[in-house]
């Protein structure tokens, strides 16, 4: 099958990981995949973003920027149309982005079935966090894109319910949680060996977090725990990544006298993440948005780590309290710290949860390969219908 993978991702971050893993899984299954996205995207370093986009956001009024986002469809549609003419895809697989309508336009123009992957309700997200100056326009583009797709893939049931509420028939929605690439992530060594390789004391208990640390993650509570146990237990906080909260965490650790028990790695490339996660004893998801399917969750599970996470519906789609994770009341700092103490003080619990998490991942086949199979199964049906109707990319 020929699959045209369409996106508007400007930075190589977690979004890029999703693209890379899905494309690799589809190709490994024998399908031809061609990517269509912003010019120069492939040349950026991991963790890098488009400098032009950042400058525009900072320097022009928000309403003008949002109109420019909509205007991007003209440039993008021309690029997409050329790719369809040259590649003759059976389907278009698009990663949803707010104000991106060129895939829906191409579907109407060429009759190629459109499969839409939705990772977040971006209208609600940007309204809550980034602000929107033209909310009615943004809402219209989101609903137009969702309804125009022949099939939608949502990363959680929570998100799928929101898509259905927007008018997409349930029969046209499939839930595909994020997953793991078993060739990239596996429990390749025990935690003590992994700690030694990173220059950490192999006997210390490592509390780990992967990602872009922001204030709302509440990681300052971990520094408080380091200070609490300073005289009774050897702990180390390993933050694999960077982010705007890291400087405040360093200052807090210095003031609490535990600076030597904190490591912030900065941006780590994809192949280096597992090397660090293998050193964790406790793997944290301290705060997660209500509709997300966090990539780090599956990486923690693949490496057999004891997980602590908020007790909320999207995470309960994957995790079971006290079976493969310790879950705590969302938004409660006291509950988070109490759950952390359980794991810090109970090595056998950590081992049991880690083994169960790995088993959950394998038993449910939470992998990119499984997601690719689901996509291709639906894509085959849609492509056959398009062929019977006498149109399509071929």
Secondary structure, 3 states (H helix, E strand, C coil): CEEEEECCCCCCCHHHHHHHHHHHHHHHCCCEEEEECCCCHHHCCCCCCCHHHHHHHHHCCHHHHHHHHHHHHHHHHHHHHHHHHHHCCCEEEEECCCCCCHHHHHHHHHCCEEEEEECCCHHHHHHHHHCCCCHHHHHHHHHHHHHHCCEEEECCHHHHHHHHHCCCCHHHEEECCCCECCCCCCCCCCHHHHHHHCCCCCCCEEEEEEEECCHHHCCHHHHHHHHHCCCCCCEEEEEEEECCCHHHHHHHHHHHCCHHHEEECCCCCHHHHHHHHCCCCEEEECCCCCCCCCHHHHHHHHCCCEEEEECCHHHHCCCCECCCEEEECCCCHHHHHHHHHHHHHCHHHHHHHHHHHHHHHHHCCCEHHHHHHHHHHHHHHHHHHHHHCCCCCC
